[in-house]
């Protein structure tokens, strides 16, 4: 029996074209990034290659000089049933009705998985021209007959929502995912659906389309990860996301801005009780390296420092967000490559349990997650601008007053902190004990084991496995 949670038992890890290529990625560039992943990243758990928005638009990027990202009234490449197909001038192997199958086959041959982005709904062009859709019984139905012209995106002019109350609405979505199954698609990111921000009074107005899409995936006979964008996801609808999707964005588009990264800690706090097998609140892509080439005004170097990038990867990993790298992989530098191939950090995605916020203030934040083998992952974040020490009582990690830490391993530096003498069960190398009054008015003291990290740089972190 089909169970969508089995499609993504762990948070998906891969690459997405958007942060570097915007709407303009082509087949040669996708293959180049896939080749890089297969050679350098696959052995570390990275496996998805995802083509983001506008792959059916032959003119994508042609109005970049006007700062127009999505071209109004664009005529997409469509098949005979109003379904988007790749633009052959950008994806040559898709010509003559082949669609994405040749490219998907190539990516599969590398031992990787293939994904695409779509907008919710049905192309406006198909509706305005009364183009046919595929139906289960051969009925003559056109796109305008299932569209809701009052359901649209605030930021993209391409689609009308599919009206779930129309008789053949499900047929349209069934036919779309039937086509994707034929192509060999493994991952589908659906946009303007997690938060339909055109309608602030009803930000999850497309939830019935989510249900139609989920049913269509099941009917297709092929396992596909269902990812919903953009955020922020509606916390009151967490039950619905978990019932029908595998991933849902908990933020709007995330870019290389420290203010956005610092704000992500609060997003994760809100969603910390909703992660688990097949259900992954999504912190969005990991911007790094070169960014923004596809906007047509020159690529820029990611504004995150190396320490901020380390903080980003640490938070995403202990929280068990999906990990989607946003850059042009062949241009990535050695420092960033080292960060995304640290197997001890990435292991938190598969070996960790539901993460829990231990403490948070304006200067320091501590998260923990139980390791399925033994012990706890502990991430101490210095979100201030200055170097500082962070001390976390061991009882806050293990949950009992008499617990002690027998070993502490620094996951970023790949070193055990137990090569020096243990004191009260805590390594003196990276942790210590403090003495304090047992009661405010008493001179009686108690020794409290803590994990103490000295000299953490501002905007940086340390991550330990504590046993």
N, C-alpha and C positions, 0 to 999 in steps of 0.2 A: 504494500500500500504506500502511495506517495506521501512523503512527509517533507515539507519545505525546509525544516530545520536540518535535515540530513544533507542538504545541498551545501550548507556552509557551517559545518560543525565547529570551525574556528574562524576568526576574523579573516576575510580575504586580504591577500597581500599582492600588490601588483603595481602597474604603471598606468597613468592616465595622460592623454595627450594635451589636455586643456591648458595647463599652466604655462606651457611653452608655446604650443602651436595655435592656441585659441581655436578658431573655426577652420583653420587652413591645412590641417595635417593631410598628407597624401600617403599613398601606399608605400613608396620607397622609404619614407621616414618611419612609418609604422614597422616595416620589416627591419630597419636599422636598429630601432629600439628593442624589438623582439630578439634580434641576434645578440645584442649586448646583454639583455637579461638572461638569455639561455647560457651565455658564456660566463657571466660574472655574478649573477644573483640567484639563479634557480636553486642552486645548492643550499642557499640560505632561506628558502621558503617562499621566495617571490615567484608568482606564476601567472598573474593575469595581465594581459595587454588589452587596454580599453581605449577605443576610439571615441572621443567626445563629440560634441555637438556639431551639426550641419554637414555631416558626411554625404548627404544626398544633394547638396547645393553646389552646382558646378561653378557658381560665381562667388563662393565664399571668399571674403577678404578683399574683394575688388573695390570696396568703398571705405577701406581703412583710412585713406587720406582725409575722409570726412568724419572720422571717428564713429562710423556706423558699423556696429558689430554684426547685427542681424538685418539683412537687406529686406526692406518692406516689399511685399508682393513678389517675392522671389518664386521662381518656378522650379520646384524640386524635380528630381528624377523619380518618377513613379512607375509602378508596373500596371498591368491591366486591371488590378483590383484596388487601386488607390493606395498601395503600400509603398513606402519610401524604399528606394534602392540606391546603392552607391553611385555617385557621379563618376562615370567612366574616365573623364579627363583627369581625375585625381586618383582613381583606383582602377587602373587599366585592366587588371585581371577580372574585374566584375562585368566586363562587356558581354554582349550577346546573352544576357539573361543569367549569367553565372552568379551574380550577386557577390556576397562576401565569402562564398564557399572556398574559392581558391586561396584567399588570404587566410581564412580560418584553418584550412588544411595545412598551410605552411606553418602557422603558429603552433598547431597541434604537433606537427612533425618535430618541433623543437622541444617537445615535452611541456609546453605552456598551454594556457587557456585564453580564449578570445572573448572580448566583450565590446559592447557598443552602447552609445547614449541615444535616447530618444526623448522627444517631448511628449507629454500626455496628449491624447486627442487624435484628430484626423486632419490632414492637411487642408487648409482653407481653399487652396487652389482646386483640390478635388471636389470640395463642396460647391464652390461657385460655378464650376463647370459640370456639375451633376455627373461625376464620373462613377462608375460602378464599384461595388464592393463584392467580395466573395461571400456567398451564403451557403449554409449547410444543405438547403433543399433546392438550390438553383433559382430561388426567387430573384426577380429583377429589382434590386435595391441599389440606390445611389447614395453617395457620401452625404449629401445634404439631408437625407431622410433619417440619418442617425446622429447628426451633429447637433450640438447645443450652441447656437450662435451667441448666447449670452454668457458662455463660459470660455474665457480666454486668459492668456498670460499678460501680466503687466509689463514684461520686459522682452518678450519675444513675439513677433507678429505672425507666426507661421501656422498656428493650429487653432481649431475649435475643439472644445471638450466633446467627448462621446457621451451622449445622453443615455444613462443606464435604463431609462424607462421606455426607450424605443425598442421595438420588437427584435431588430437584427443587430442591436448594438454589440452583444456578446459575440456574434458571428464575426464582426470586424476584428475584434481583438484576437479571437481564435485564429483567424487567417494570418494575422501579423506574426503571431508566435509559431504558427505552423511553418511559415517562411523562415523564421530565425532558426528553428530546429533543423530545417533542411540545410541551412548555411553552416550549422555547427556552432552556434553562439552558446557561450557558457555563462555569460554575465550581461545583465541589462540594467543600465542606469536610467531611470525614468525621471524626467525633470518637470518642474512646475506642478508637483503633486504632493510632496511631503508637507509643504506649506504653500498654499495658493495665495500668495500675498497680494493678489489683486483684490481680494475680498477680506479686509481685516476683521470684519464681524464674523466671518466664517473661514478661518485660515486653513481648515482641512476640508474644504468644500468638494474635493475630488475623491473622497474616500471610497465612493462606489466604483470609481474607475480603478482604484487600487484593487478592489475585489475582483473586478472583471479581468484585470491583468493577471492576478494570481490564479484565477480559474483557467485562463488561457495557457499559462505556463504548464500547469498540471495536465491540461488536455493535449499539449504538444508532444508529450512523451519524452521530453529531454529535460534533464536537470539544468536549471539556470538560476543563478543568484539574482534576486530582485533587490535593487538598490533604489531608494527614493531620495529625491532632492527637490528643491534646496531646503535649507532649514531657516529658522529654527523649528525643529519638530515640536508638535503640540503635546506637552507632557500628559494632558488629560486623555489623549488618544493613544497612550503607550500600549494599551491592550490590543488596539487595532493594528498598529505597526507590527507587534509581535505575532499576531495571528496570521498576517498575510505577507510580510516582507522579511528580508534577511538583514537589511541595512537601512538606516534612515538618518539623514543629516540633522545634527543637533545645533547647527550654526549656519548662517549665511556663508557666502563664499569666503574662504579663509586664505589670507595672503601673508606676505612676509612683513608683518608689522607687530612689534612687541606688544602693543596694546591689545591686539586681537589674541595673541598667544596667552597673555595673562588672563584675559577674560574667559579663555577656554576652561580654566580650572573651575570656574563657577558652573559652566555648562555641564562639565563632567560630574560635578557634585549633584546637580539636579537629576542626572540620568544614571547614577551609580547603581541603583537597584534594578536596572532593567537590561543588564547584559547577561548573556549566557548562550547555551547551545543553539545555534541558528539565529540568534537575535543580537545585533550589534549596532548600538548607537554610534554614529559615524561623525568623527571630528573633522572630516574633509581631508583633502589631499595634503601631502607633505611638500610644500614649496622649498626647493633648494637648488643650488647651482645656478644655471642660466634660466631666466624666466622671460615671458612676454614677447618673444620673437613674432608670434602670429598676429600681434596687433598692428604690425607694420610700421612701427616707429623706433625700432631697434630693441634688441634684447637687453635686459639689465641683469646684473649680478644680484642674487638673493640678498636682501637687506639683513637677514638674520646673521648674527655672529655664529661662529662655530659652537660656542657654549649655548646660545639660544636654540640652535638646531638640535643639540643634544637634549635640551630640556623638552623640546617639542616631541622628539622621538620617544623619550622616556615617559612622558605623560600619555601619549597615544598607546604605548605598549603596555604599561601597567593597567590602564583603563580598559585595554583590549578593544580599542577602536580598530576598524579596518585600516590598513596601511596602503595608500596609493601614492606613489612617488610622482610629484609634479615637476618635471624638468625634461631636458633632452638628455637621455641617459649616456649616449656616447661622449658627451662633453663634461660629464661629472668629474670632479677632482678627487684626488686621493683621500683628502680628509673626509669628505662626505661619503665616499665609498666605504671607508672604514666604519662610519656610523651606521650605515644601513646593512652592513654585513657582520655586525656584532651578534653572534649567535646567542650569547648569554642574555642579552637584552631582548632579542626577538623571541626567546623562549617563553617570555611572559605571556605572549599571545596564545600559546598552546598549553603551557604548564600552569598558568595562573588561574585562580578562581575569581569570583566577582570582587572587584576592587572596592576598597572602603577608604573614605577620607578620614584621616586621623585628626588632623587639625589644619586650620587655615586662618591666616591673618594677612595684613598688608605686606608683610616681609617674608614669611616662610609658610610653606605648605608641605604636609606630609601625607602620603598615600601608602597603603599597604594592600597586599593581596596574598592569600594563602597559596603556597606552592603545592601542587597536587602530589609531589613526591614527598617533600618534608620541608617544614619551615615556612617562612614568609618572605615575600619580596617587600622591600621598604624603599620608597623613593622620597628623598628629602630635597625640596626645591627652595632655593633662595631667589625669591621674586623681587627683592629689593635691588637698588642700584649699587649697593656696597657689599664688600666681602663680609661674611659673617659666619658664626658657628651655629649649627642647629643640633639640638639635643632632643632625642625622642626616648622617653621611658620605655624600657623593655616590656613592662606590663601593658603598655598601650598597644604593643604588637601582638603579644601572646594572649592577652586577656586575663591574666591572673597576677596577683601580687607577688607570688613567690617564684614566678618563672624567671629563668636566666637564659641568656644566649650562650650557646656552646661554641658557635662559630659564626663568623661574619665574612662574607665574600663581596668584594667590590666588583660589580659586573662590568662597569665601563673600563676599569683598569686591569681586569682579568687577574686579580690577586686575592689570595686569602689573607684576611686580617687576623689570622690566628698563629702567625709565626713568632709572636711574642707571647709572654706569659699572660694567661687569663686571670682576670681579677673579678671575683663575684660572677664568674660565668660570662664575662664580656671582655672582648679583646681590648687591650690598652692601645693597640695600634690605631684603631678608628673609633673606639668607644671608651667610655670611662664610667665612673660612678660619681654621684654627687651626694653630699650629705645635707639634710635639711631637717627642720623641726617636724616632728610627727604631728604636733598640734601647735597652733600659733602662740599660745601662752605657755608652752612647755619648753624646757631645756633639753628634753629627750630628743635624740636624733635617730634617724634611720638612714641606712645606706640604700640608695635607689639606683639600680643599674640602668644605664641609658646607652643608646647608640648616639655617639657624639661625633659630628663631622666638623672639623676645623677648617677655616679658610675656604669656604665655598664661595666662588666668585659670584658677583651679582648676575642675575638672569641665568644661573647655572644650577646644577643638581648633582647628587650622587645617588646611585641605586645599589642596594645591597640585597643579597640573599642571606637571611638570618635564620639560623637553626638553633 
